[in-house]
């Protein structure tokens, strides 16, 4: 602005100020300076606006942590060398080396069972494929002394999972486990419980490494929380070898 005022003073003192050509020339210079200033200002505006928008976006839309889809069930005291602990279930690809299969005629279910284990932090892993189920291979084998654990998803974002209809099982229904040698172990449902997914989970009643041959099928139950991506309960079907 000082340069522009200085030129105006020179123009005012110029004896040829009334010369139209010279006056027009100075006007053109002033207009050119103003136009240059506007162009530079316009070029700087997008960066400022973009930076301001980024700050506002970060404030209005904070990052949301992605939570695992299933919560584990706590074990109150050690009952075997390898057992689940209190934490969140992690997922794994089920393996089928010595294949068992599960049949529940009452709900039209007949599926192969994969094997699942604990991860490094002793979290029980559930098959990542919602259409697969697996038995806990570090515990008793289905049909042997002790309690065999079977786990699988109730559903997923894609729809119903392998144990979607498990809630339709009734007392007295039969659960059949076909072993790798072709023999069949038949269990009778004698208890069905919906239990909290927290420290109140009755592990002492659900799992044992000795005693009568029994089976437990565990999946999710209760209310689904879309924020955490978890259910608040577990459905446990109890069966005893016949």
Buried (B, 14 or more C-beta within 10 A) or exposed (E): EEEEEEBEEEBEEEEEEEEEEEBEEBEEEBEEBEEEEEEEEEEEEEEEEEEEEEEEEEEEEEEEEEEBBBBBBBBEEEBBEBBBBBBBBBBBEBBEEEEBBBBBEBBEBEBBBBBBBBBEEBBBBBBBBBBBBBBBBBBBBBBEBBBBBBBBBBBBEEEEBBBBBBBEBEEEBBBBBBBEEEEEBEBBBEEBBEBBBBEEBEBEBBBBBEEEBBBBBBBBBBEBEEEEBBBBBBBBBBBBBE
